[in-house]
Amino acid sequence: MKTSLLFLALNSYSLLFSQIKPAPAEEIVIKDTYHNVTLEDPYRYMENLKDSKVTDWLRSNADYARKQLNEIPERQNIIKKLREYDTRKGYEVYSVKITENDVYFYLKRNADEENGSIYYRNGYNGTEKLLFNPKNFKKENGKNYDISDIYPDKKGNKIAFKIAANGSETPELLIIDTQGKLYPEIIDKVGNGYVSWLPDQNSFTYRRFNSSDVTDVNRKKNSKVLYHKLGDDPKNDIAIFSNSTNPELNISPDEQPHNYYHKNSNKYYGEVTTVAKNIILYNSALKENFKPEKWFLLASKNDEVADYNFSKDFIYYLTYKNAPNYKITKAPISNPAVSNATTVIDEPKNGNITNFRITNEGLYYSVIENGIQAKVYFLADGKTSPIELQLPFQAGTAKLSTIDEKRKEIWITISGWTSPERRYLYESESNKFIPQDLNKVIDFPEFKDVVSKEIMIPSHDGVMVPVSIIYDKKTNLNGNNPVLMVGYGAYEIALNPAFVPDYILNYTTYGGIFVVSHVRGGGELGDKWHKAGYKTTKPNTWKDFIATAEYLVKEKISSPEKIAICGGSAGGILVGRAMTERPDLFAAAIPEVGAMNTVRMEITPNGPVNIPEFGTVKDETEFKALLEMDSYHHIKKGTKYPATLVTAGFNDSRVIAWQPAKFAAKLQNANASDKPILLYTDFKAGHGIGDGKSTFFESVADMHTFALQHTGHPKFQPLKKIKD
C-alpha cells in the first residue's frame, strides 16, 4: 500500500510539474562581430546540447508543450481519424527496386506496424515474402529502428540496406540474402548516397562519415567512398574516391563524393556534390581488383548538370546551362564529356523538365507546368519530335521508373491534390496504361467534395506566384475560414500536388482551407525560380508567403485572425521571417525542425554543405544575406507575436536541435502578446525522416490542433485553462 501511495504521489507531482510553465531561459549575452556588424547572442550557451542545464530546460519545455497540446479538445479524434485512414489503406509500399531478372524488392509498412519491413517477390504477380523486420533488430535497447534505403544486387540474390535508430539518419549498413541469411558485418557511420554493387556481385562501394554523433561538427567533412567485400571486416575497407585518395580532383572537405558502377558501360561514375543541384561528374575504368583507374572529368560545376542517364550508345544529361527550364543533351558513350553533347530535348517554353528515363525504345521525360500540372512525353529512337502521352487523369505529379536501359518497361506513377496515386505500366506499341498498383486503391468518400483551385497571385514586386487552395466545396468562403498555409522555398524543391489524406485533406474536414504557396527558392518554375529565392534574393521567399496571406485577406477568403502558417527545415526560414516581419498577419505559426539561426548554421554538422544554398559568413555580401534570413536575430522585444509552436528533434542530423531552441527561448522572452510560445523537443526523433508511424500521427495532430485552436475553431478551444 505504501508503495502504491508513493507511486501515486510521485505521478501526481510529475503531472503537476508538467503543467507549470517553465521559467524563461537565462540570457547570457555573447557578442560577435562580422564585417563591422556586431550581433548579440543571448542564448549561445544552448549550442552545447551536452550541458544538463540546456537539456533540462528543453525537457521542461517539452513536457509543458506536450501537456498543452494534449489538452486541446478534438486532438485525440484527429489521431483516431488518421489511424482509421491508415487501417483503411491496410499497408503502404514504397522504395521499390526491381532487378534485371524482375525480382521486386520494397519496403512495406502494415497498418499495425510502426515502420516498414523489407519484402521481395518474383515479378509483379509473384508471391510476397518477408525478408527483414526492423523491430527485431537490437530490440534489447528499446529504440525505434527504421530502414531508409535498400540496394539489391543485379541478380536479386541479396540486398544491402541502411537502418537507423530514432530518426537519427546515422544508419548502419547490413546485408541479407533472399534466404534470410544476414551477413556478419555491420558497417557504421554510413553516409547518404549510393550503395553500388560491383560486377562480382560479392562487393560494393558506399560512402562513409567520420562520426555517428549528430552534434559532431566534423562528422561529414572529408567523407570517403569505400570498397567493401562481403565477409571482410569493415575496418579494413579501402577508400577509392575521396579528397585523400584523389588530391588531383581538388574535392573540398565539405563536398560529398559518391560512386556509381554502371554495368552496361562497365565503368565507375564518380560524383562530387553539395546541396547545389549541379553534379561534378567523372568516370573511370575498373582494375581487376575493382579499384578505379584514372578519373576523367565529364561535367564540371559550370556545365550545370543536374542528372544523367544512359542508353546503349549514349550518356544523356539533364542540364540547366542556358536553359532555366532544363534541356536534355546526349554525348557518345565512347566520348562522354558534356562538351561533346548535342541537344535532344529543347528547354520547354511552358514548364520545366523534372525527370527523365531511357528504355530500349526511346526517351521519356516529365514536365511540370506552372508548378502544378504534370505532363509526360516520349521521344522514340530514330525520331526527332517527342509526343505527349495522354495520362489516365490530369495529374500534378508524374514519376518515371525503369529497370534498365536495355529493357522496354517503364512505369509512370501519377497523383494530384485530390487524386490518389496510381502506378501504370506504359506500353508504347499499344499506347496503353496498364494499372500495376503496389498499394491498394482506396476510396475516401469523406473527401469527395474536396477541390483544388490553382491561381497566380502578385507578390511584393509584381512577380506572379503559383498558389494552390484546397478546400471542401461546401465551405463558404466568407473571410471567416481557418487557413493552414504551408511553403518551403529552397534547394529548387517543388511542392508538387500529391494525394495526402492525413497531412492535407483531413484539415479540410473541419472546414479548414489548406493553402500551398509555391514561393521563390523552390523548383516549381525551374532554375530561375530557385535563383530568385536563395542567398541575396532569399527575402523573396517569405515576401511571396506574406503576399499569399495578404491575397487571402483581400479576397475575403480568410483574415489575419484565421491564418496559421507552417514550414519545416529550410521552410523554418520562411515561417520565421514571415512572422517576424508581419506578426500582425498571422494567428499562429509552426516552424518545424526549422533553420532559425542561419548566421550560426555554418558551424553546425550539416552547415558547410549548405553554403551553396544559403551563403557563408566569410563573405560580406553573403553574411548580410544570412543575417537578413535569420529569424532569431529579427525577434524584437515588446512585439505581439502570434501563437507559436516550435519543434525540434534531439537526434536531428540536418538542423541541429539548438537552432529552434534558441529561437523559442528568445521569442518567449520577447513576446508581448498573451499567445503561447511552445517548444516541443522530441528526444526520440530527428528531422522527421525515419520516425515511426505513431510519431508522424502525433506531429500531424499537433500541427492541425494547434493551428485550429488559435484560428478560433470552436471544437479546439480548451475546456479549462491550465494555470501557469
C-alpha positions in Angstrom: 0.0 0.0 0.0 2.8 2.4 0.9 4.5 1.7 -2.5 1.3 2.4 -4.3 0.6 5.7 -2.4 4.2 6.8 -3.1 3.8 5.9 -6.8 0.6 7.9 -7.0 2.2 10.9 -5.2 5.2 10.9 -7.5 2.9 10.6 -10.5 0.7 13.4 -9.4 3.8 15.6 -8.7 5.1 14.8 -12.2 1.8 15.7 -13.7 1.6 19.0 -11.8 5.2 19.8 -12.7 4.4 19.3 -16.4 1.5 21.8 -16.1 3.7 24.6 -14.7 5.0 26.9 -17.4 8.8 26.7 -17.5 10.8 29.8 -16.4 12.2 31.9 -19.2 15.7 30.8 -20.3 18.6 32.8 -18.8 20.2 35.4 -21.0 24.0 35.3 -21.2 24.9 37.7 -24.0 27.8 36.9 -26.3 28.8 39.4 -28.9 30.1 38.6 -32.4 31.4 41.0 -35.0 31.1 40.1 -38.7 32.3 42.6 -41.3 31.9 45.5 -38.8 28.4 44.3 -37.8 28.1 43.4 -34.1 25.4 40.9 -33.1 24.2 40.0 -29.6 23.5 36.3 -29.0 21.9 35.8 -25.5 21.4 32.1 -25.9 24.8 30.9 -27.3 25.2 28.5 -24.3 22.3 26.5 -25.7 24.5 25.3 -28.5 26.1 22.9 -26.0 23.5 20.1 -26.1 25.5 18.0 -23.7 25.1 20.6 -21.0 22.5 19.3 -18.5 21.3 22.8 -17.9 20.3 23.0 -21.5 18.7 19.6 -21.8 16.8 20.1 -18.5 15.3 23.4 -20.0 14.5 21.6 -23.2 12.8 18.8 -21.3 10.7 21.1 -19.1 9.5 22.9 -22.2 8.8 19.7 -24.0 6.7 18.4 -21.0 4.8 21.6 -20.8 4.2 21.8 -24.5 3.1 18.2 -24.6 0.6 18.8 -21.8 -0.8 21.9 -23.5 -1.2 20.1 -26.8 -2.7 17.0 -25.3 -5.4 19.2 -23.6 -6.7 20.5 -26.9 -10.2 19.0 -27.4 -10.5 17.0 -30.6 -6.8 16.2 -30.8 -7.4 12.5 -29.9 -10.2 12.4 -32.5 -7.8 13.6 -35.2 -5.3 10.8 -34.2 -8.2 8.3 -34.3 -9.1 9.5 -37.8 -5.5 9.3 -39.0 -5.3 5.7 -37.7 -8.6 4.9 -39.4 -7.3 6.2 -42.8 -4.2 4.1 -42.3 -6.2 1.0 -41.4 -8.3 1.5 -44.5 -5.3 1.6 -46.7 -4.1 -1.7 -45.0 -0.5 -1.2 -45.9 1.9 1.1 -47.7 4.6 0.0 -50.2 7.5 2.3 -51.0 11.1 2.4 -52.1 10.5 -0.1 -54.9 13.6 -1.6 -56.6 13.3 -4.1 -59.5 16.3 -6.1 -60.5 17.3 -7.1 -64.1 15.7 -10.5 -63.6 12.4 -9.0 -62.4 12.8 -9.5 -58.6 10.8 -6.8 -56.8 12.3 -5.6 -53.5 10.5 -2.9 -51.5 9.6 -1.6 -48.1 6.2 -2.3 -46.8 4.5 -1.0 -43.6 1.3 -2.7 -42.5 -1.3 -0.7 -40.6 -0.4 -2.3 -37.3 3.3 -1.5 -37.6 5.4 1.5 -36.8 8.0 1.1 -39.6 8.4 -0.7 -42.9 10.0 -4.1 -43.4 11.9 -5.5 -46.4 9.8 -7.7 -48.7 10.5 -9.3 -52.1 8.8 -11.3 -54.8 9.5 -12.6 -58.2 7.7 -10.4 -60.7 4.7 -8.1 -60.2 2.4 -11.1 -59.7 4.8 -13.1 -57.6 4.2 -14.3 -54.0 5.3 -11.8 -51.4 7.9 -12.9 -48.9 9.0 -11.0 -45.7 12.8 -10.7 -45.6 13.7 -8.4 -42.7 11.6 -6.7 -40.0 13.4 -3.8 -38.2 11.5 -4.3 -34.9 13.7 -7.4 -34.4 16.9 -5.5 -34.8 18.7 -4.7 -31.5 15.3 -4.9 -29.8 17.0 -5.1 -26.4 17.9 -1.3 -26.5 14.3 -0.2 -26.9 15.0 2.1 -29.8 12.8 2.6 -32.9 14.7 1.4 -35.9 13.7 2.5 -39.4 15.1 1.2 -42.8 15.8 4.2 -45.0 17.3 2.8 -48.2 17.6 -0.6 -49.9 20.1 -1.7 -52.6 19.6 -5.1 -54.2 22.3 -6.7 -56.3 21.7 -7.0 -60.0 20.6 -10.6 -59.9 18.2 -10.2 -56.9 20.1 -12.7 -54.7 21.0 -10.3 -51.8 20.3 -6.8 -50.7 22.2 -4.1 -48.7 20.1 -1.8 -46.6 20.5 1.2 -44.2 18.9 1.1 -40.8 19.0 3.9 -38.2 17.6 4.5 -34.7 15.2 7.2 -33.5 15.3 9.3 -36.7 19.0 10.0 -36.4 19.8 9.5 -40.1 23.1 7.9 -38.9 22.5 4.5 -40.3 24.3 1.2 -40.1 24.6 -0.9 -43.3 23.5 -4.5 -43.3 23.4 -7.2 -46.0 20.9 -10.1 -46.2 20.3 -12.7 -48.9 16.9 -13.9 -50.1 17.2 -17.0 -47.9 17.1 -14.7 -44.9 20.8 -15.1 -44.1 22.3 -11.9 -42.5 25.9 -11.4 -43.3 28.1 -10.9 -40.2 29.4 -7.4 -40.9 27.6 -4.3 -39.7 29.0 -1.1 -41.2 28.6 2.0 -39.2 28.8 5.7 -39.9 27.3 5.2 -43.4 26.6 8.4 -45.3 23.9 9.2 -47.8 24.3 8.2 -51.4 24.6 5.0 -53.4 25.5 1.5 -52.3 26.7 0.3 -55.7 27.2 -3.4 -56.3 30.2 -4.4 -58.4 30.4 -7.0 -61.3 31.3 -9.9 -59.0 28.0 -9.3 -57.0 30.1 -10.0 -53.9 31.4 -6.5 -53.2 30.1 -2.9 -53.4 31.1 0.7 -52.7 29.5 3.0 -50.2 30.0 6.5 -48.6 31.1 6.8 -45.0 31.1 9.7 -42.5 33.7 10.3 -39.8 31.3 10.1 -36.8 27.9 8.8 -35.8 27.5 11.8 -33.4 24.9 14.2 -34.9 26.4 17.0 -32.8 30.0 16.5 -34.2 30.7 19.4 -36.5 33.3 17.3 -38.4 31.2 14.3 -39.0 30.6 15.0 -42.7 33.9 16.6 -43.5 36.3 14.7 -45.8 33.9 11.8 -46.3 35.0 8.9 -48.4 33.7 6.3 -50.8 34.9 2.9 -49.6 35.2 -0.5 -51.2 33.8 -3.5 -49.2 34.0 -7.2 -49.9 31.4 -9.4 -48.3 32.8 -11.2 -45.3 35.7 -8.7 -44.7 36.0 -6.6 -41.6 34.7 -3.1 -42.4 37.6 -1.6 -40.6 39.7 -2.8 -43.5 37.6 -1.3 -46.2 39.6 0.6 -48.8 38.9 4.2 -49.8 38.6 4.5 -53.6 37.2 8.0 -54.1 37.9 11.0 -51.8 40.0 14.1 -51.4 42.7 12.0 -49.7 42.8 9.3 -52.4 42.4 11.7 -55.3 44.1 15.0 -54.4 44.3 15.8 -58.1 40.5 16.3 -58.2 40.5 19.1 -55.6 37.5 17.8 -53.7 36.9 20.2 -50.8 36.3 18.9 -47.2 32.7 19.9 -47.4 31.9 18.4 -50.8 30.3 14.9 -50.9 31.9 12.2 -53.1 29.6 9.4 -54.4 30.3 6.4 -56.6 28.0 4.6 -59.0 29.0 1.5 -61.1 27.2 1.3 -64.4 27.1 -2.3 -65.7 26.4 -1.7 -69.3 29.3 0.6 -69.8 31.4 -1.2 -67.2 32.7 2.0 -65.7 32.6 3.8 -62.4 30.9 7.2 -62.3 32.2 9.4 -59.5 30.0 12.3 -58.4 31.0 15.3 -56.3 28.0 17.1 -54.9 26.8 19.6 -52.3 23.2 20.7 -51.7 23.5 22.6 -55.0 21.9 20.6 -57.8 24.8 20.6 -60.2 26.9 17.5 -60.3 30.7 17.3 -60.9 30.9 14.0 -62.8 33.9 11.8 -63.5 34.2 8.3 -64.9 36.9 5.6 -64.7 37.7 2.1 -65.9 37.9 -0.7 -63.4 41.0 -2.6 -62.5 40.9 -6.3 -61.8 40.6 -5.7 -58.0 37.7 -3.2 -58.7 39.8 -0.2 -57.9 39.2 2.7 -60.3 41.9 3.7 -62.7 42.4 7.4 -63.7 39.3 9.6 -63.3 38.3 11.6 -66.3 36.2 14.8 -66.0 32.8 14.6 -67.8 31.0 17.6 -66.3 32.2 20.5 -64.2 30.2 22.8 -62.0 30.0 25.2 -64.8 28.2 22.6 -67.0 25.2 22.8 -64.6 24.3 19.1 -64.9 21.5 18.0 -62.6 21.1 14.4 -63.6 22.3 11.8 -66.1 21.1 8.5 -67.7 22.4 6.0 -70.2 21.3 4.3 -73.4 23.3 1.6 -75.2 25.3 4.1 -77.1 24.9 7.5 -75.3 25.0 9.2 -72.0 22.2 11.7 -71.5 22.4 14.9 -69.4 19.7 17.0 -67.8 21.2 20.5 -67.7 20.1 24.0 -66.9 23.0 25.6 -68.7 21.5 28.5 -70.6 18.2 26.7 -70.1 16.5 27.6 -66.7 13.6 25.2 -67.5 16.1 22.5 -68.3 17.0 20.7 -71.5 18.3 17.2 -72.3 21.5 16.6 -74.2 23.5 13.5 -75.2 27.1 12.5 -75.9 28.5 9.2 -77.3 29.3 6.7 -74.5 32.8 6.4 -76.2 33.4 10.2 -75.8 31.0 11.1 -72.9 32.1 14.6 -71.8 29.4 17.2 -71.7 31.5 19.2 -74.2 30.7 16.6 -76.8 26.9 16.6 -76.2 24.2 17.8 -78.5 20.7 18.8 -77.6 18.0 16.2 -77.8 15.1 17.8 -76.0 14.9 21.6 -76.0 14.0 23.7 -73.0 10.2 23.8 -72.7 8.6 27.2 -73.2 5.9 26.5 -70.6 7.1 24.4 -67.6 10.3 22.7 -66.6 11.6 19.2 -67.1 11.6 17.4 -63.8 12.9 13.9 -64.5 13.7 11.5 -67.4 14.4 7.9 -68.1 15.7 5.8 -71.0 14.4 2.5 -72.3 15.4 0.4 -75.4 12.6 2.2 -77.3 13.5 5.8 -76.5 13.5 8.6 -74.0 10.7 9.5 -71.6 10.5 12.8 -69.7 8.1 14.7 -67.5 7.3 18.4 -67.4 5.6 20.4 -64.7 3.7 23.4 -65.9 3.1 26.3 -63.5 4.3 24.2 -60.7 1.1 22.1 -60.5 0.3 20.2 -63.8 2.3 17.2 -64.9 2.8 16.1 -68.5 4.8 13.1 -69.8 6.5 13.0 -73.2 8.1 10.2 -75.3 10.8 10.5 -77.9 11.1 7.3 -79.8 14.5 6.2 -81.1 15.1 7.5 -84.6 12.5 10.3 -84.1 13.2 14.0 -83.8 10.0 15.2 -82.2 8.5 13.9 -78.9 4.9 13.1 -78.5 2.8 13.9 -75.4 1.3 10.9 -73.7 -2.4 11.2 -72.7 -2.3 10.3 -69.0 -5.2 8.4 -67.5 -6.2 11.5 -65.5 -4.9 15.1 -65.0 -2.0 14.9 -62.6 0.0 17.2 -60.6 2.9 14.9 -60.2 4.4 12.2 -62.5 7.3 10.0 -61.6 9.1 7.7 -64.0 10.8 4.4 -63.2 12.6 1.7 -65.3 14.7 -1.4 -64.7 17.5 -0.9 -67.2 18.1 1.0 -70.5 18.2 -2.4 -72.3 14.6 -3.1 -71.3 11.4 -1.6 -72.6 9.4 -1.4 -69.4 8.6 2.0 -67.9 6.2 2.7 -65.0 4.5 6.1 -64.7 3.1 6.9 -61.3 0.8 9.9 -61.1 -1.3 11.7 -58.5 -2.8 15.1 -57.6 -4.1 17.0 -54.6 -7.5 15.2 -54.8 -6.5 12.2 -56.9 -5.0 9.1 -55.2 -1.6 7.9 -56.5 -1.8 5.3 -59.3 1.1 3.3 -60.8 0.9 2.3 -64.5 3.0 0.2 -66.8 3.0 2.1 -70.1 3.1 0.1 -73.4 4.3 2.3 -76.3 3.2 -0.1 -79.0 -0.4 -0.1 -78.0 -0.3 3.3 -76.2 -1.9 1.7 -73.2 -1.6 2.5 -69.5 -1.9 -0.8 -67.6 -2.6 -0.4 -63.9 0.1 -2.1 -61.7 -0.5 -0.6 -58.3 1.6 -1.8 -55.5 -0.8 -0.2 -52.9 -4.5 -0.7 -52.6 -6.7 1.8 -54.5 -8.8 3.0 -51.6 -12.0 5.1 -51.7 -12.1 8.1 -49.3 -15.7 9.3 -49.6 -15.2 12.0 -46.9 -13.0 13.9 -49.4 -15.4 13.5 -52.4 -16.2 17.2 -52.3 -12.7 18.5 -51.8 -11.4 20.6 -54.7 -8.2 22.4 -55.5 -8.0 25.8 -57.0 -4.8 26.8 -58.8 -4.2 30.5 -59.1 -1.4 33.0 -59.6 -1.1 36.0 -57.2 1.1 39.1 -57.4 3.9 39.3 -54.9 5.5 42.4 -53.4 7.4 43.1 -56.7 4.7 42.2 -59.1 6.0 38.7 -59.9 3.2 36.2 -60.1 3.4 33.3 -57.6 1.6 30.0 -58.0 -0.8 29.2 -55.1 -2.8 26.0 -54.5 -6.0 26.4 -52.5 -7.5 23.1 -51.3 -10.9 23.0 -49.6 -14.3 21.3 -49.4 -16.6 22.9 -51.9 -19.3 23.1 -49.3 -17.2 25.6 -47.3 -18.5 29.1 -47.5 -15.5 31.3 -48.5 -16.7 34.3 -46.4 -13.4 35.6 -44.8 -14.0 33.7 -41.6 -12.3 30.4 -42.6 -9.4 28.9 -40.7 -6.4 28.6 -43.1 -3.3 26.5 -42.7 -0.8 27.9 -45.2 2.4 25.9 -45.9 5.5 26.6 -48.0 9.2 25.7 -48.4 11.2 27.6 -50.9 14.7 26.1 -51.0 17.0 23.8 -52.9 14.8 24.0 -56.0 12.5 21.5 -54.3 8.9 21.8 -55.6 5.8 21.2 -53.6 4.1 19.3 -56.4 0.5 18.2 -55.9 0.1 14.8 -54.2 -2.8 13.0 -52.5 -2.1 13.2 -48.8 -5.3 12.3 -46.8 -3.7 12.7 -43.3 -1.5 15.7 -43.8 -3.6 17.9 -46.1 -7.1 16.6 -46.7 -8.0 15.8 -43.1 -7.7 19.5 -42.3 -10.5 20.3 -44.8 -12.9 18.1 -42.9 -13.0 20.8 -40.2 -14.0 23.5 -42.7 -10.3 24.5 -43.0 -8.7 25.7 -46.1 -5.2 24.3 -46.9 -3.1 26.6 -48.9 0.3 25.8 -50.6 2.3 28.9 -51.6 4.8 27.9 -54.2 7.3 30.6 -53.2 10.5 31.5 -54.9 13.5 29.4 -53.9 11.6 26.2 -54.8 11.6 24.4 -58.1 8.1 24.9 -59.3 9.2 27.2 -62.2 12.7 26.0 -62.8 16.2 27.3 -62.1 15.3 31.0 -62.3 12.6 30.4 -59.7 15.1 28.8 -57.4 17.8 31.5 -58.0 15.2 34.2 -57.3 14.9 32.9 -53.7 18.3 32.0 -52.4 21.3 33.8 -50.8 20.9 37.5 -51.5 17.5 37.0 -53.1 16.1 34.9 -50.2 13.7 37.7 -48.9 11.5 36.9 -52.0 10.8 33.6 -50.3 9.0 35.0 -47.3 7.7 38.0 -49.1 5.9 35.7 -51.5 4.4 33.9 -48.5 3.3 37.2 -47.0 1.8 38.2 -50.3 -0.2 35.0 -50.3 -1.7 35.7 -46.9 -2.5 39.3 -48.0 -4.3 37.9 -51.0 -6.4 35.6 -48.9 -7.4 38.6 -46.7 -8.0 40.9 -49.6 -10.2 38.4 -51.4 -12.1 37.7 -48.2 -11.1 34.0 -48.2 -9.7 34.4 -44.7 -8.5 37.0 -42.2 -5.4 37.6 -40.0 -7.2 36.1 -37.0 -7.8 32.9 -39.0 -4.4 32.2 -40.7 -1.9 29.8 -39.4 1.4 29.2 -41.2 3.7 26.1 -41.2 7.0 25.1 -42.7 9.8 22.7 -41.8 13.6 22.5 -42.1 14.6 25.3 -44.6 10.9 26.2 -44.5 11.6 27.4 -41.0 13.3 30.4 -42.6 10.1 31.1 -44.5 7.8 30.8 -41.4 10.2 32.6 -39.0 10.8 35.6 -41.2 7.2 35.9 -42.2 6.1 36.0 -38.6 8.9 38.4 -37.5 8.3 40.7 -40.5 4.5 40.6 -40.3 3.4 39.4 -36.8 0.1 41.1 -37.3 -0.8 39.0 -40.3 -0.9 35.6 -38.7 -2.8 34.0 -35.8 -0.4 31.1 -35.4 3.0 29.9 -36.6 4.5 26.4 -36.6 8.2 26.2 -37.6 9.0 22.5 -37.6 12.7 21.5 -37.0 13.5 24.8 -38.7 16.7 26.6 -39.6 16.1 29.6 -37.4 19.6 31.0 -36.7 21.2 31.0 -40.1 24.1 33.2 -39.1 25.3 30.3 -37.0 24.2 27.5 -39.3 27.7 27.2 -40.9 29.2 25.9 -37.6 26.7 23.0 -37.4 27.4 19.5 -38.6 25.2 20.0 -41.7 26.1 23.6 -42.2 29.1 23.7 -44.5 27.4 21.6 -47.2 24.6 24.2 -47.2 26.8 27.1 -48.1 25.9 26.9 -51.8 22.3 27.4 -51.0 22.4 30.0 -48.2 25.9 31.5 -48.3 28.8 31.9 -45.9 29.5 34.5 -43.1 33.1 34.7 -44.5 31.8 36.7 -47.5 30.4 40.2 -46.5 27.6 40.2 -49.0 26.5 36.6 -48.2 26.8 37.4 -44.4 24.3 40.2 -44.9 22.0 37.8 -46.7 22.3 35.2 -43.9 21.6 37.9 -41.3 18.5 39.0 -43.3 17.1 35.5 -43.3 18.0 34.8 -39.6 14.7 34.7 -37.7 16.4 34.6 -34.3 18.1 37.9 -34.9 14.9 39.5 -36.1 12.9 38.9 -32.9 12.1 42.3 -31.2 11.3 42.6 -27.6 7.9 44.0 -26.8 6.3 42.8 -30.1 3.0 40.9 -30.1 3.8 37.7 -31.8 1.3 35.0 -33.0 0.8 31.8 -31.1 3.9 29.7 -32.0 4.7 26.0 -31.8 8.4 25.4 -32.4 9.5 21.8 -32.8 13.0 20.2 -32.6 14.4 16.7 -32.9 17.2 15.9 -30.4 18.7 13.4 -32.9 18.3 15.8 -35.9 21.3 15.4 -38.2 20.1 18.1 -40.6 19.0 21.0 -38.4 20.7 20.7 -35.0 18.2 21.0 -32.1 19.7 24.2 -30.7 18.6 26.2 -33.8 14.9 26.0 -33.0 15.6 26.0 -29.2 17.4 29.4 -29.3 14.6 30.9 -31.4 11.9 29.7 -29.0 13.9 31.0 -26.0 14.3 34.4 -27.4 10.7 34.5 -28.7 9.3 33.6 -25.2 11.2 36.5 -23.6 10.3 39.0 -26.3 6.6 38.2 -26.8 4.2 41.0 -25.6 1.0 39.1 -26.6 -0.9 36.6 -24.4 -0.4 34.0 -27.1 1.6 30.9 -26.1 5.1 30.2 -27.4 5.6 26.4 -27.1 8.8 24.5 -27.7 8.5 20.8 -28.2 11.7 18.8 -28.5 11.3 15.1 -29.3 14.2 13.3 -27.6 13.5 10.1 -29.6 13.3 11.7 -33.0 15.4 13.5 -35.6 14.4 15.6 -38.6 11.2 13.6 -39.2 12.8 11.2 -41.6 12.7 7.7 -40.1 10.1 8.4 -37.5 7.6 5.7 -36.6 4.0 5.9 -37.7 2.8 7.0 -34.3 5.3 9.8 -34.1 4.1 11.0 -37.5 0.4 10.9 -36.5 1.2 12.8 -33.3 3.1 15.5 -35.1 0.2 15.9 -37.7 -2.3 16.1 -34.9 -0.2 18.7 -33.1 0.0 20.8 -36.2 -3.7 20.6 -37.0 -4.9 21.1 -33.5 -2.6 24.0 -32.6 -3.5 25.7 -35.9 -7.2 25.2 -35.5 -7.2 26.2 -31.8 -5.5 29.5 -32.5 -7.6 30.3 -35.6 -10.7 30.1 -33.4 -12.3 26.7 -34.4 -14.9 26.0 -31.7 -14.1 22.3 -31.5 -10.5 23.0 -30.5 -11.0 25.5 -27.7 -9.8 24.4 -24.2 -12.4 23.3 -21.8 -10.3 24.7 -18.9 -7.2 26.8 -18.7 -4.1 25.3 -17.3 -2.6 27.7 -14.8 0.9 29.0 -15.5 
